[in-house]
Amino acid sequence: MNTKYPLLWSALSLALGIMLYDSFPSFFEQKILIVISAGAAVLLLSFQWKGKKGALGVLLFLFILACGMGRMFLSDQYWQQQSSWAAGSEGRWTGIVKEEPSVNRKGEIYARYYTELESITYGDGETKKLSGTAFIYDMRPERFYLTGDRISVTGKMTAVRIYQNPGKIDLEGRYRSRRLIGRIYPEGQASVRGEGRSGQEEAGRLADEIRGSLQSYFAPYMDPVRLHVLMTLLFGGNYNEIPDYIMNSFSAAGIIHILSVSGSHVALLFGFLFLLGTWLHLPRKPVIAGAALLVLFYAFLSGLVPPVIRAAVMGILSAGGVFLEREKTSLNLLGAAVAGMLLWDPFYLYDVSFQLSIGASAGILIFYRPLLHKLAGIPLVPRWMKEGTALSTAAQVLTIPVMLYDFHTFPLYFIPANLFVTPFLEWVIIAGLLAAAAAPVFLPLAGGMLYISDYLLWAGIRLNLTLSSWPRASLETGSMTLVQILLYYASVGILYFQKNLFSIPRRAYCAVGIWCLLLTASIFLHVTKPDTMIYCPDLGPDQGAVLVTKEHKILYYKGGSIPSHTSDWEWKSILGYKGIFDADILLLNVENVKEPLPLTLPVPVREIWVTGGSAEKKTPYLLKDFQGTVRQLSAARMQMGSLSFFTNGSSWLLQEGERGVYLSGERGLTSISFPRHTLWVASGRKNGKGIPEEEIDRVAAEAVIYGGSRLSSSFENMDLFAFKNYPAVNVYREGMQTASFRKQWKLEGTSIWL
């Protein structure tokens, strides 16, 4: 354990223990008492080995590792005690609203309440108590209920299903942290009914009321759109109230983080109060104490989300260091904040905002001064530009792999955005906070500040829109493989520690050897990557596939009978994750679609080939602004280069030489010979009989990927494939699947290497 940064290394050890238990819960659950006992024994042994630093460090590491595993075990046990059995039940649900409702005003208005469930009353009058939370949807809201209100609704709870695809925000960890067991939709024309004030969640209700009062104070002095942007800048949330073009511009410019309350907001508040105290010649300690109290109050108003908690804890620890008059390194303070939050809730580890916030903070603390030192030698560049460039670059260094994994793009102009746009927004935040403080006391003064905020915000938004409209503002990169991530961090580590590493030859040889090994592995995996790949993501009721060859990129989408916005979002996400940002053809099968799908065009394509119905009626959003060719096909044979397409208006066969991909629909291909090497992308059929055994024998697939259906016949088909020794996987049960072709088709699972 590093003696210079013990708290930082302790936090990393704790996080490793949490990840270790969560990766193998069934293994460690039975042995957790042994692990904890071993950790206690290690702690006792450490007192006997005080003089041996190396052994002591190893023992402490093992003890903290065991603590992380034990903490995750407790959280997992608490999660299992929730009323998950209630999923699928129908009745009248009663619960308490835990936070301000999320209101969708784009299209049909509906409200979503995050609710602590109390009970369910069944149709026969039986009532059962519940433990856990749920999202309750009010599709026809007559009024909006507040935090702490007791509400009830008649309907059915559906279990929360997490689509099992890589390359996206970890919703499973977030839902487990919030004890979310399902979603409840009203029955028929019913709506959510208020049952009065519960007397619980009073602190959250007070925070909501204060924010609501401030917004009503601000409204007469600001443009309505910019008012919502200001409230989001000050307190987070309100994202549904901000137009998409503004949100997209913030994302493309790389400053979307400023719309979530985090360390930059707390730093602004601390800095402003410290300067104010200095200007008023106040003693240093009272100023720091007052700033710490205001940070706590600000965190309370902002909802105590993970980034706010981290920033508040860091601020309080910094103030504590001043009170104790001891020199504490910032990295140790960061480690203490991380360790404290993980002990409070280990699921924070999987929260992307927590990951980015910690990564950016650590990057600034580690790399800011070295980068500033390197930039200091550049002539004719103002110091403020050097400092801003060093600061924004340092914040990105450790977070790039996380950003590419979750968002698949890189903001190319993040430096000019942070240099020229962020200052406008920071002054808006300062003026907004001052106006919030002045509004209850002297509204005209607050109004003047808000007029200034409105003009500054207008200028910042316009400048940001200009930056985000530049070519390649959001560089589409896709995600990094595991080897590439390791190579990236190894390169960063060698560059940062080069003086220490290369001062001792043995360290230098070891570091360079590891780097060369990772580089060789990365090049080898790239060179030996199969020419033909197919990706089949988990799209719930829908089904999708992406065929990538040397010459072509073909998309296939088969719509289900239930419209799903989530499927559309997952489809776009997986394409970005795999670095697919354009395609030649989209094969669209709408034969099972009953209601119009909310499907939009995921990437630019040249042509759309439709089977099974009218794309205009069944996927109206898909064709909006599409300028390419749309072909409505029944039975057809098409050719694109060396790739042949065959369809009967339901199923497709894509063939190139002796290899092919069979995309089966409701009606299988009968009058065709299948190539020797065939991959079958299958789905359940509505005929109740499933896929005929004769068709399975005729196709004789080398591998089968089954998805897009929960029909009982689907699982019977899987059993039949297994009985006939055809390698088969089910996307609905096992998550996204990958197949590759070298000499034959091979199932790769959810590969992190390819």
Disulfide bonds with the S-S distance in Angstrom:
none
